[in-house]
Amino acid sequence: MSVPVTLHALAKTYPGGVEAVRPLDMEFAAGRTTALVGPSGCGKSTVLRLIAGLEVPSGGSAAIDGAPPSETTRRGDLALAFQDPSLLPWRTVRQNIELVLGLAGRPLRRREIDDLIRLVGLEGFGDTRPAALSGGMRQRAAIARALATAPRLLLLDEPFGAVDALTRQQLAQDLPALWEARNTTTLLVTHSVAEAVTLSDRVIVFSPRPAHVVADIAIDLPRPRAPGLERNPVCAALMDEVVAALSSGMAETRPRAAQ
């Protein structure tokens, strides 16, 4: 069963007075995919880390199904795939996946692990250690690890950023069907407008730092999403709307010309 996520006046200011995220009040519906987009350094990843419990908020709170993030993590119902794959170097791809399953108290079903490895394009590399993999292959292994526990909440920070364009396109096509079939609540940080629109049910557009919401755009496109969807006129119009919101947010922060 999927979980809703609620942010109540959630804010983050770092030592020295650097305000990363202004107070956010927001709810992410259970079982839906939401993309967070905005300029580099605007605070998107900080929001994800606050929801995951990896950062302590300066104010407000994040709740997952009414409970603090630590409770969801303890149950093994929250998984993350961030820009740094953070694989254990002395373990093979398969062993890295088995570790998170063991920590979550989930059964180690070799066939299911092999299916995940194949899904992310690493068939034949299950017994390979991270040092022998390219950066993109390590990222794919991290995605497989994140999906292994069938989490109720999946947090993805530029999960396809380190892979080549062709692999990125294939993963973006194959992986959503997996978390949608499990009714997983998914939050995706991405710099790709096309990726945000074609993968999500909703796009939140943030301003430059400190992050505040510029636009909240519903993505009313049928599922499953077909390849080449970005060429659909409705999809193209939604992408234009996201781009316009990004431009609007940037304009808010530009200094006004002297009168």
N, C-alpha and C positions, 0 to 999 in steps of 0.2 A: 504494500500500500504506500502511495506517495505521501509527501508531507508538504504543508504550506510553510512559507518563511515570512516572518513579520519583522520589519525594522521600525523601531519606535525612537524617534529623535536620535538615531545612531550618528555619532560624530567621532572624528579623530583629529587631534592636534598633537604633533610631535614635539619633543623637547626643543626649546628655542623658539617656540611659537609658530612653527610651520603648520598651517591649517590644511590638512589633506582632504577632509570630507566635512562639509557642513551638515547640520542635523537633517537626517533623512527619515521620512515617514513613508513606508511603502510595504506592500504585500505582494508576494509572489505565489500564484495559485499552485496548488498541488498538481503534479503530473504535467505541468506545462514547461516549455522551454523559453527562457528569457535571455536575450542578448543585451550586454552592456557595452556601449560604444562611446568613444570620446577621444579627445586628443591625448597623445602620450603624456604620462605623468599627471593625469587629471585626478586620479584616485580610484579608478575602476578596480584595480587589483587590490587596493586597500579595502574596498568594500567587500570583496570576496574573502579576504583574509579575516576580516571582522566577523563575517558570517560563519566562517570555519572555526572561529575561536583561536586563530593563530595570532591575532592582535587584540590587545585590550582596548576597548573603546574609551574615549575621553568623556563621552556622555551618551546616554541612551542605551539601547540594548538591541540585540538580535535574538529572535526566538525561532526555533525549528519545531513545528507542531506544538507550540506552547512551551517548549523546554529549552534550556540553554544549549549552545552548540556542543559543550562537553558531554552532555548526556547522549546526544545523537552519535557522536564519535565513539563513545564507550560501547554503544550497541553495535558498532560496525555499519551503521546506516548512512554514513557520510563518506564520500570519496572525493579526492582532489587530483587533478592533473594540471600542474602549473608549468610555467615556461622551462624551469629546470627539472629534468626528469628525476633526479635524485635517486637513481637506482643504486643498490648496494653492489659495489664493484666486485666483491668476491663471490657473488651469487650469479647464476645463469639467469636468463630471461624467465625461464619456467620457475626457478627457485625464488626469484623476486615476487612473482605472482603468488606462489604457494605461501610465502611468508605472510602477506596481507590476509590471505584466507585463514591461515592458522591463528593470527592475532585476533581476527574477528570471530573465531570459533566456527568457521564454515567448513564444510567437507572439502577435501582435496580430490576433486574428480578430474583425473588426467584428461579424459576426452573433452570435457568442457574447457579446460585450460588450453588444450591444443586447438580447439575451435576458436578461442579468443586470439591466440597467437596467429592463426591463419587469417582471421578477420582483419587484423591490423597489418597484414602483409609481411609477417615475419616467419612464415612457414619455413622450416629447415634451420631456424636460428634459436629454437627453444633452449638448446643446451650451450648457447654461446654467452660469454660474459660481456658486460657493457663495453669494456675497453676495445673489444674487437668489432664493435658496431659503429656505424656513422652516427652523427648527431641526430639525424632524422629517424634512424632506426631506434635509437634509445628513446626518443620521444614517443614513438609508436608503442614501444614496450611499456612505457609509463601509462599510456592510455589503456592498454590491455589490463594492467594492474589495477587501475582505477575502476574499471568496469567489472572486475572479477567477483567482487562481493555482492553484485546486484544491488547497489546502494539505493536508498530512498531519496537521497539528495546528492546530486553530482555537480561539482564546481569545476569549471574548466577555464583556465587562464591561457589564452592563445595556444590551445592544444595542438594546432596544426602549424604553428609558426616556424618550426625548425625543419619541416619536411619540404621536399621539392614540390613544385606546382602540380604535377600530375598525381603524386601520392596524396597531396592535400585535397585535391578534387575527389579522389576515390574515397578517402576517409570521410569527407564531408557527406558523401553519398551513402556510404555503408553504415556508419556508426549511429546516426540518429534513429534508424529503425530499431537498433538494439535497445537504446534507452527508452524509446517510445513504447516498445512492446512490453517493457517492464513498468511502464507508467511512472518513470523516474522524474522527479522535479529537477530541472537542469538550469543552471545559470552559466552563461558563456560570455567571457570577455574576449572581444576580438576587435582588430583594427580594420577588418574587411567588411565593408557595407554589404556587399553581395552575400557573404557568409552569414552575416547577422540576419538578413531578411529571409534567405532561403532556408535557414535552419530553425528559425525561432517562431514562436507564436506572438511575441511581443518584443519590441526594441526600446530600451531606455537609453536616451542620449544625454550624456553628461557634458557640462561646461568644462573649460580649463580649470585647473586647481584654484581654489578648493571646490571639489565636485559638488554641483547641485544639478537637479534635473532640468534639462532644457525642453525635452519632449518625451512623451510616453506614447508610442505608436503601436497600435494593434496590427498584427500581421494575419490577415484573414485570407489565407491561401490553403487550398485543400491538401490533405495528406493521404497517401505518401507523396512527398515532393519529387517530381520527376527531374532527371538530368536536363540541363539547359533551361531551367525555370527562370533564370535571370533575364532571358530574352522575352519572356511573357510580358505584355504591356502593363498588366496590373502589378506584377512584381517590379518592373522597371519604374513605375510611378512611385511605389513604396520606397525604392532605393533613392529616388530623387528627393522624397520627403525626408529621409534620414540625412542625406547630404545637406539639404537646406537647413535642417535643425542644427547640424554640426557647425555650419557657417554662421548661423544665428548666435550660437554659443560663443564662438570665437569673437564675433563682433561685440558681444557684451563686455569683453575684457580688454578690447583695444582702447588705448588712451584717446580721449577726444582731442581733436585739433584745437589749438589755441584760438580763442575768439578775437 
